[in-house]
Amino acid sequence: MLSSNIMLQQKTTTQLWGKSTANTAVTITISWNKKSYRVKADAVFCDTVENK
């Protein structure tokens, strides 16, 4: 389970899984570089973020 202010290991790749309403766009914004990852969810989603 992830929440605000979670700490991730540097220089790794992390997969983020979650649930949302079907056919909803989910945006994940990384605080250290302000990069956003956007995925269209069908109730469950997974995206990979670079921790570099």
N, CA, C and O atoms as a printed pandas DataFrame, in Angstrom:
     atom_number atom_name residue_name chain_id  residue_number  x_coord  y_coord  z_coord
0              1         N          MET        A               1    0.842   -1.170    0.000
1              2        CA          MET        A               1    0.000    0.000    0.000
2              3         C          MET        A               1    0.889    1.236    0.000
3              4         O          MET        A               1    1.843    1.324    0.773
4              5         N          LEU        A               2    0.578    2.171   -0.854
5              6        CA          LEU        A               2    1.338    3.417   -0.946
6              7         C          LEU        A               2    0.480    4.576   -0.463
7              8         O          LEU        A               2   -0.748    4.538   -0.534
8              9         N          SER        A               3    1.154    5.600    0.027
9             10        CA          SER        A               3    0.440    6.787    0.476
10            11         C          SER        A               3    1.326    8.005    0.256
11            12         O          SER        A               3    2.447    7.878   -0.236
12            13         N          SER        A               4    0.841    9.156    0.610
13            14        CA          SER        A               4    1.629   10.381    0.496
14            15         C          SER        A               4    2.896   10.255    1.319
15            16         O          SER        A               4    2.908    9.614    2.370
16            17         N          ASN        A               5    3.963   10.873    0.832
17            18        CA          ASN        A               5    5.253   10.916    1.519
18            19         C          ASN        A               5    5.958    9.570    1.632
19            20         O          ASN        A               5    6.809    9.390    2.503
20            21         N          ILE        A               6    5.619    8.630    0.768
21            22        CA          ILE        A               6    6.314    7.340    0.772
22            23         C          ILE        A               6    7.733    7.537    0.255
23            24         O          ILE        A               6    7.978    8.420   -0.567
24            25         N          MET        A               7    8.657    6.732    0.724
25            26        CA          MET        A               7   10.050    6.818    0.281
26            27         C          MET        A               7   10.361    5.619   -0.605
27            28         O          MET        A               7   10.062    4.481   -0.242
28            29         N          LEU        A               8   10.963    5.872   -1.773
29            30        CA          LEU        A               8   11.374    4.814   -2.692
30            31         C          LEU        A               8   12.888    4.798   -2.789
31            32         O          LEU        A               8   13.539    5.832   -2.637
32            33         N          GLN        A               9   13.443    3.631   -3.041
33            34        CA          GLN        A               9   14.894    3.519   -3.187
34            35         C          GLN        A               9   15.352    4.242   -4.448
35            36         O          GLN        A               9   14.713    4.133   -5.495
36            37         N          GLN        A              10   16.456    4.978   -4.352
37            38        CA          GLN        A              10   17.001    5.716   -5.493
38            39         C          GLN        A              10   17.571    4.773   -6.540
39            40         O          GLN        A              10   17.969    3.649   -6.237
40            41         N          LYS        A              11   17.603    5.255   -7.788
41            42        CA          LYS        A              11   18.220    4.568   -8.919
42            43         C          LYS        A              11   17.653    3.177   -9.145
43            44         O          LYS        A              11   18.384    2.236   -9.454
44            45         N          THR        A              12   16.341    3.058   -8.987
45            46        CA          THR        A              12   15.644    1.809   -9.256
46            47         C          THR        A              12   14.410    2.095  -10.095
47            48         O          THR        A              12   14.042    3.250  -10.313
48            49         N          THR        A              13   13.787    1.042  -10.555
49            50        CA          THR        A              13   12.517    1.145  -11.254
50            51         C          THR        A              13   11.459    0.513  -10.362
51            52         O          THR        A              13   11.665   -0.579   -9.833
52            53         N          THR        A              14   10.339    1.183  -10.191
53            54        CA          THR        A              14    9.288    0.713   -9.293
54            55         C          THR        A              14    7.982    0.579  -10.052
55            56         O          THR        A              14    7.610    1.473  -10.812
56            57         N          GLN        A              15    7.278   -0.536   -9.853
57            58        CA          GLN        A              15    5.947   -0.692  -10.431
58            59         C          GLN        A              15    4.921   -0.257   -9.398
59            60         O          GLN        A              15    4.978   -0.667   -8.239
60            61         N          LEU        A              16    3.994    0.568   -9.824
61            62        CA          LEU        A              16    2.915    1.036   -8.960
62            63         C          LEU        A              16    1.607    0.409   -9.430
63            64         O          LEU        A              16    1.244    0.527  -10.600
64            65         N          TRP        A              17    0.909   -0.247   -8.534
65            66        CA          TRP        A              17   -0.376   -0.873   -8.817
66            67         C          TRP        A              17   -1.457   -0.137   -8.037
67            68         O          TRP        A              17   -1.202    0.409   -6.964
68            69         N          GLY        A              18   -2.661   -0.129   -8.584
69            70        CA          GLY        A              18   -3.750    0.504   -7.861
70            71         C          GLY        A              18   -5.100    0.147   -8.431
71            72         O          GLY        A              18   -5.188   -0.599   -9.407
72            73         N          LYS        A              19   -6.132    0.659   -7.848
73            74        CA          LYS        A              19   -7.509    0.445   -8.296
74            75         C          LYS        A              19   -8.154    1.794   -8.533
75            76         O          LYS        A              19   -7.850    2.776   -7.856
76            77         N          SER        A              20   -9.046    1.826   -9.503
77            78        CA          SER        A              20   -9.809    3.042   -9.770
78            79         C          SER        A              20  -11.124    2.633  -10.419
79            80         O          SER        A              20  -11.364    1.455  -10.685
80            81         N          THR        A              21  -11.956    3.612  -10.663
81            82        CA          THR        A              21  -13.170    3.372  -11.416
82            83         C          THR        A              21  -12.785    3.008  -12.845
83            84         O          THR        A              21  -11.838    3.571  -13.393
84            85         N          ALA        A              22  -13.504    2.081  -13.446
85            86        CA          ALA        A              22  -13.204    1.658  -14.815
86            87         C          ALA        A              22  -13.233    2.840  -15.781
87            88         O          ALA        A              22  -14.046    3.753  -15.644
88            89         N          ASN        A              23  -12.330    2.803  -16.759
89            90        CA          ASN        A              23  -12.209    3.839  -17.800
90            91         C          ASN        A              23  -11.880    5.220  -17.236
91            92         O          ASN        A              23  -12.342    6.236  -17.754
92            93         N          THR        A              24  -11.088    5.247  -16.184
93            94        CA          THR        A              24  -10.663    6.493  -15.564
94            95         C          THR        A              24   -9.181    6.716  -15.830
95            96         O          THR        A              24   -8.396    5.769  -15.777
96            97         N          ALA        A              25   -8.793    7.943  -16.112
97            98        CA          ALA        A              25   -7.379    8.280  -16.273
98            99         C          ALA        A              25   -6.782    8.523  -14.895
99           100         O          ALA        A              25   -7.326    9.290  -14.100
100          101         N          VAL        A              26   -5.661    7.865  -14.615
101          102        CA          VAL        A              26   -4.970    8.011  -13.333
102          103         C          VAL        A              26   -3.632    8.686  -13.603
103          104         O          VAL        A              26   -2.901    8.270  -14.502
104          105         N          THR        A              27   -3.306    9.719  -12.840
105          106        CA          THR        A              27   -2.033   10.420  -12.989
106          107         C          THR        A              27   -1.226   10.260  -11.702
107          108         O          THR        A              27   -1.717   10.513  -10.602
108          109         N          ILE        A              28    0.024    9.833  -11.871
109          110        CA          ILE        A              28    0.959    9.705  -10.757
110          111         C          ILE        A              28    2.038   10.750  -10.982
111          112         O          ILE        A              28    2.683   10.746  -12.031
112          113         N          THR        A              29    2.251   11.643  -10.029
113          114        CA          THR        A              29    3.275   12.681  -10.154
114          115         C          THR        A              29    4.349   12.444   -9.109
115          116         O          THR        A              29    4.068   12.331   -7.915
116          117         N          ILE        A              30    5.590   12.371   -9.584
117          118        CA          ILE        A              30    6.725   12.119   -8.716
118          119         C          ILE        A              30    7.229   13.456   -8.180
119          120         O          ILE        A              30    7.456   14.385   -8.954
120          121         N          SER        A              31    7.404   13.560   -6.877
121          122        CA          SER        A              31    7.727   14.846   -6.254
122          123         C          SER        A              31    9.137   15.337   -6.544
123          124         O          SER        A              31    9.349   16.546   -6.643
124          125         N          TRP        A              32   10.120   14.431   -6.685
125          126        CA          TRP        A              32   11.505   14.887   -6.816
126          127         C          TRP        A              32   11.846   15.436   -8.181
127          128         O          TRP        A              32   12.809   16.192   -8.306
128          129         N          ASN        A              33   11.079   15.078   -9.231
129          130        CA          ASN        A              33   11.371   15.642  -10.544
130          131         C          ASN        A              33   10.118   16.178  -11.242
131          132         O          ASN        A              33   10.179   16.625  -12.388
132          133         N          LYS        A              34    9.004   16.130  -10.554
133          134        CA          LYS        A              34    7.718   16.631  -11.052
134          135         C          LYS        A              34    7.257   15.930  -12.325
135          136         O          LYS        A              34    6.375   16.438  -13.017
136          137         N          LYS        A              35    7.836   14.770  -12.649
137          138        CA          LYS        A              35    7.431   14.002  -13.831
138          139         C          LYS        A              35    6.106   13.309  -13.539
139          140         O          LYS        A              35    5.911   12.759  -12.455
140          141         N          SER        A              36    5.197   13.338  -14.510
141          142        CA          SER        A              36    3.890   12.704  -14.343
142          143         C          SER        A              36    3.786   11.479  -15.238
143          144         O          SER        A              36    4.257   11.472  -16.375
144          145         N          TYR        A              37    3.166   10.459  -14.702
145          146        CA          TYR        A              37    2.881    9.233  -15.434
146          147         C          TYR        A              37    1.369    9.108  -15.485
147          148         O          TYR        A              37    0.698    9.218  -14.458
148          149         N          ARG        A              38    0.830    8.878  -16.676
149          150        CA          ARG        A              38   -0.617    8.810  -16.829
150          151         C          ARG        A              38   -0.983    7.467  -17.453
151          152         O          ARG        A              38   -0.358    7.026  -18.418
152          153         N          VAL        A              39   -1.982    6.838  -16.901
153          154        CA          VAL        A              39   -2.439    5.543  -17.394
154          155         C          VAL        A              39   -3.963    5.528  -17.388
155          156         O          VAL        A              39   -4.590    6.095  -16.493
156          157         N          LYS        A              40   -4.558    4.882  -18.384
157          158        CA          LYS        A              40   -6.010    4.722  -18.396
158          159         C          LYS        A              40   -6.321    3.399  -17.715
159          160         O          LYS        A              40   -5.839    2.347  -18.134
160          161         N          ALA        A              41   -7.114    3.454  -16.682
161          162        CA          ALA        A              41   -7.365    2.278  -15.854
162          163         C          ALA        A              41   -8.686    1.612  -16.217
163          164         O          ALA        A              41   -9.680    2.273  -16.520
164          165         N          ASP        A              42   -8.664    0.309  -16.177
165          166        CA          ASP        A              42   -9.880   -0.493  -16.293
166          167         C          ASP        A              42  -10.100   -1.189  -14.955
167          168         O          ASP        A              42  -10.076   -2.417  -14.875
168          169         N          ALA        A              43  -10.307   -0.424  -13.939
169          170        CA          ALA        A              43  -10.507   -0.838  -12.552
170          171         C          ALA        A              43   -9.191   -1.135  -11.843
171          172         O          ALA        A              43   -9.056   -0.809  -10.663
172          173         N          VAL        A              44   -8.212   -1.744  -12.521
173          174        CA          VAL        A              44   -6.896   -2.009  -11.946
174          175         C          VAL        A              44   -5.856   -1.419  -12.883
175          176         O          VAL        A              44   -6.005   -1.515  -14.101
176          177         N          PHE        A              45   -4.802   -0.809  -12.342
177          178        CA          PHE        A              45   -3.770   -0.243  -13.198
178          179         C          PHE        A              45   -2.391   -0.573  -12.665
179          180         O          PHE        A              45   -2.221   -0.870  -11.483
180          181         N          CYS        A              46   -1.410   -0.516  -13.551
181          182        CA          CYS        A              46   -0.019   -0.691  -13.177
182          183         C          CYS        A              46    0.804    0.235  -14.053
183          184         O          CYS        A              46    0.555    0.333  -15.255
184          185         N          ASP        A              47    1.769    0.908  -13.475
185          186        CA          ASP        A              47    2.680    1.750  -14.241
186          187         C          ASP        A              47    4.057    1.645  -13.608
187          188         O          ASP        A              47    4.182    1.333  -12.424
188          189         N          THR        A              48    5.086    1.905  -14.398
189          190        CA          THR        A              48    6.453    1.823  -13.934
190          191         C          THR        A              48    7.040    3.216  -13.868
191          192         O          THR        A              48    6.920    3.985  -14.822
192          193         N          VAL        A              49    7.679    3.557  -12.747
193          194        CA          VAL        A              49    8.310    4.857  -12.593
194          195         C          VAL        A              49    9.815    4.675  -12.411
195          196         O          VAL        A              49   10.264    3.699  -11.810
196          197         N          GLU        A              50   10.572    5.606  -12.925
197          198        CA          GLU        A              50   12.031    5.602  -12.809
198          199         C          GLU        A              50   12.436    6.425  -11.598
199          200         O          GLU        A              50   12.063    7.593  -11.497
200          201         N          ASN        A              51   13.179    5.851  -10.693
201          202        CA          ASN        A              51   13.629    6.550   -9.480
202          203         C          ASN        A              51   15.076    6.984   -9.673
203          204         O          ASN        A              51   15.972    6.479   -8.996
204          205         N          LYS        A              52   15.306    7.907  -10.582
205          206        CA          LYS        A              52   16.687    8.307  -10.897
206          207         C          LYS        A              52   16.891    9.775  -10.688
207          208         O          LYS        A              52   17.992   10.282  -10.904
